[in-house]
């Protein structure tokens, strides 16, 4: 009986841990610049989302990118205008804000997301 209770307790602890994680398994994939270019060549219907500020974008961006500043109050509204069934490669300068954007997009129902982990700086 004690053995059963210990196993049950461990299962409960594991479940609690996994359900409280802020980044669901499989919510997005971190990729390198090399992988991003390969994916763009291999797949159709891919969009790039630049989540940097307007000032950063004015210094240059990947051609064809959609600019949606992840730090702006209208970010969630803006992503709701996008097709959640498409594939998106999301980028910022270094990969940190794009990671945050991928989390938000996943919560909004997007399922095919890539985070350019090296950011625009590596493009």
Secondary structure, DSSP 8 states (H G I E B T S, - for coil): -HHHHHHHHHHHHHHHHHHH-SS-TTS-EEE-HHHHHHHHHH-SSEEEEE-S-HHHHHT---TT-EE--TTSTTHHHHHTTS-TTSEEEEE-SSSHHHHHHHHHHHHTT--EEEEETT-GGG-
